[in-house]
Every structure is written in structure tokens, then in C-alpha cells.
């Protein structure tokens, strides 16, 4: 299977969750830190881009 037929979907990586001061940052920061969520997502993103996979960023909206 070709990476050209592979997609990585990032759901709800918005400042409200990922940045200090974000509305929901306090609710998820302990989990994000314990699991190295942002660091691992950045590594995945870099590898996916390098391999030619499609990258999709999907924000939730009201």
C-alpha cells in the first residue's frame, strides 16, 4: 500500500486545548503532559509529511 493512499487526521488540535490560557487547556494539560501528546503528534506529523501521506486538520465548530 502506498502512503499516497494514507491519511493522518488531527482532530481538535486548537489553542483552546493545547495552549496555556486556552479555555479547556487546564482540563487536558495533565493528560497531554503525561502522554507527551503534542510532542508525539508533531513527530507523527513530520513523518507523515515526509512519507507523502495526506494530512487533515479537523477543528470542531459550533
N, C-alpha and C positions, 0 to 999 in steps of 0.2 A: 504494500500500500504506500502511496506517495504522500509526503507531507503536504502537498498541494491540495489534498482532499481532507486535510485535518484542520480543525478549528479549535482555538482555545477561547473560552468565553469567560470574561471577568464581569461578575455581577455585583453592582452596587459598591464599586471602589470609588467613593466620593469623599470629599473632605469632611462631611458630617460624621463619617465613621473613622476615617483614617488620620485626621489631623487634630492635634491638641487644640481645644477650643471648639471643636465641632460639636454639634448638638448631641450626637449619640456616641461621641468618642469615649466618654467615661464608661459607657455600658459595655464596650467591646475591647477596650485597651488592654485589660489584663489578659484576655484570651489571645488577642493579637500578639502581645509580647511573649507570652508563654509558648506560642506555636510559631513564632517568627513569621507571621502571616505575610507582612509586607515584603520582607527580605526574600522569602520563598516565592512569592508572586513575581517579584522583579526578576529572579533567576529563571523562572518558568517563561516569563515574557521574553526575555533575551534569547533563550534557547529556541522558543517557538518562532520568533522573528528570524533568527539565524537559519532555521531549517526550512523556512518558506511557508509555514503554517499561516492560516488566516487568523487574525486577532480581532475579537469582538469585545467592545466595552459596552455594557448594557446598564444604564442607570435606571433606577426605579423613579417614576414620577407620579405626582398626584393627579 
